[in-house]
Amino acid sequence: MAGFPTDITVPPLDSLQFTFPANRLGNDAVSLGLHFILLHLHHPETYTRILFVTLGRLLTPSTQTSSIRSSPSSQWSSTSVSRSPASCLTSSCRVTADDTALLCYPAVFSVSAAGLAQLEILCKQLYETTDTTVRHQAEKALVEFTNSPDCLSKCQLLLERGSSSYSQLLAATCLSKLVSRTSNPLPLEQRIDIRNYVLNYLATRPKLAAFVTQALIQLYARITKLGWFDCQKDDYVFRNVIADVTRFLQDSVEHCIIGVTILSQLTNEINQADTTHPLTKHRKIASSFRDSSLFDIFTLSCNLLKQASGKNLNLNDESQHGLLMQLLKLSYNCLNFDFIGTSTDESSDDLCTVQIPTSWRSAFLDSSTLQLFFNLYHSLPPSLSPLVLSCLVQIASVRRSLFNNAERAKFLSHLVDGVKRILANPQCLPDPNNYHEFCRLLARLKSNYQLGELVKVENYPEVIRLIANFTVTSLQHWEFAPNSVHYLLSLWQRLAASVPYVKATEPHLLETYTPEVTKAYITSRLESVHVILRDGLEDPLDDAGLVQQQLDQLSTIGRCEYEKTCALLVQLFDQAAQTYQELLQSTNSSAADVTVQEGRLTWLVYIIGAVIGGRVSFASTDEQDAMDGELVCRVLQLMNLTDSRLAQAGNERLELAMLSFFEQFRKIYIGDQVQKSSKLYRRLSEVLGLNDETMVLSVFIGKIITNLKYWGQCEPITSKTLQLLNDLSLGYPY
């Protein structure tokens, strides 16, 4: 060390600096020496010579020399990752402009072994300790670490020499922050080297902790996305993503998993907007990725899935199971890509058209793609089949304009055949995830295709029967996957709404099956009341948003074959009201029995309000208005009964249902647009003596006053009552 040029050692090196003090290693001497060398080599046309002396074997000492010239290359070299400090002491090395094997060592070894151990302790404290004080102190110290000027070199040290997975995770996370920063970004050469280093690191360590692998893949995806338009010698250096993972796909199963995960994470990363960068830049990158790479990635995933499905895979093997899962995730991410930049709300299913580019037509005109996923669903276990159904949901949602009429009919026929096959063999549907995704698939049948197209499918009568049976069974088991019912009701709502517009000569058969769906929904809700009270379950009536959503859907379904719906409601309401009245008059009735009947009446009042609100003026008849009158009379009679008991007791849910009913009635039957000769008013006059709209309004006002008198302490009822009063004052001319 004493032979170093004195003009580049500031301060001059002490030849005994690393000899006697504790916690000092020869590695530190090497690190410091090489650090000064690189400071010198930053200047063009500089040169230095190093003498390496091996002291590890005293009996066979050796000396070696190495010449080092300045190089324009980056100080982060992916080719150096396999070199250890000891190898530097025992092997010669010569650095030229094309070989930067040593240039990373000054950065890597600028942290002592003690410093490395301290970093690992802090990482463990951050992720493992239950002491909030210790965790806070560790977090504070690591924040300082991530903000330090030499964070980059320390991160490589942690990756190379760290013994804890947590330290590796910290390094990957810090590197992601460094490459993502908008101010003082890393140079292109350095980002390229980091990208290559990460790929080499993953390739040589396929069995890292899962969260470390994921963090490193995320780092690769972030670098690739942010550097998508970066050029080096007229070459877009970050776009060869498939080439980057080829060596992974040609190696072991563990390597294949890493390679597929890289593509999946990259697709997901590019699909998501980054709040720290302009949206226009995000869309420019996403569009370029869509046009240049996405279809190739999707084709690759389908080919790999075909290869996997053709083999006798042992899905009990964790690695093979994991590979299939990552392949399915990759396919889903490709199909779920925001192709035209319109998916602003991922939680909504309203924007359910997948805007597949025209260049993808071949993949969907070929029925083998659709058949692949249906075959995978039937062959894979419930741990994987929900992902298959998610892909099928996306495939079923491809834009209509991708096909001409004949192609669309053929595609729809294959799709319906696949659905029929699932319904005919429902062994996997009891799994909640499978059930939910299959309900979504059924809903997409009508959201993307017209009823007139569906009825022309060869097996339509059998399929609609199977769907109706599946829906009825699902509604009867109301406690199973309640969030999935929305999709089934959405399907039937859209089918029922399309009936007036169907021009096809083939029968749609909805007059047969919609009454069954309506009956199943109504009776299942009434039957649930007793079970909920008995078992102390969560009451769906407490979720006002869910109830209103389902009632809006039922309003359209129930108006199809309205005579049957009305007859059912009249029958059930009369039975429940009579039983309720008998319980109130009996001295031996239990409070639980009264509560059950009030719960049943609550559902019936909600449903009656919904079907009245579903009236469409151009499609309604006088007979249907008269049926509405029958239902309204019964609700108003029940209101008189419950109001008479408010001084003693009342039911909040039933009162809220009454207010919902009044709101629906107001929207349909009160106002200038309503014919005064409506048969509804005739029936009200016959039964209750309410001859016209003015007298009905007096009932409204009376109910508002009663609620304010008796329910002033109940915020939900008071709020909805005042809202009703406000709506009446705005919507009715005085």
Buried (B, 14 or more C-beta within 10 A) or exposed (E): BEEBEEEBBEEEBEEEEBEEEEEBBBBBBBBBBBBBBBBBBEEEEBEBEBEBEBEEEEEEEEEBEBEBEBBEBBBBBBBBBEBEBEEBBEEEBEBEEEBBBBBBBBBBBBBBBEEBBBBBBBBBBBBEBEEEEBBEBBEEBBEEBBEEEEBBBBBBBBBBBBEBBBBBBBBBBBBBBBBBEEEEBBEBBBBBBBBBBBBBBBBEBBEBEEBBBBBBBBBBBBBBBBBBEBEEEEEBBBBEBBEBBEEBBEBEBBBBBBBBBBBBBBBBBBBEBBEEBEEEBBBEBBBBBBEEBBBEBBBBBBEBBBEBBEEEBEBEEEBBBBBBBBBBBBBBBBBBBBBEBEBEEEEEBEBBBBBBBEEBBEBBEEBEBBEBBBBBBBEBEBEBBBBBBBBBBBBBBBBBEBBEEEEBBEBBBBBBBBBBEBBEEBEBBEBBBBBBBBBBBBBBBBBBBBBBBBBBBEEBBBBBBBBBEBBBEBBBEBEEBBEBBBBBBBBBBBBBBBBEEBEEEEEBBBEBBBBBBBBBBBBBBBEBBBEBBEEEEEBBBEEEEBBEBBBBBBBBBBBBBBEBBBEBBBEBBEBBBEBBEEBBEEEEBEEEBBBBBBBBBBBBBBBBBBBBBBBEEEEBEEEBBBBBBBBBBBBBEBBEEBBEEBEEEBBBBBBBBBBBBBBBBBBBBBEEEBEEEBBBBBBBBEBBEBEEBEBBBEBBEEBBEBBBEBBEEBEBBBEBBEEBBEBBEEEBEE
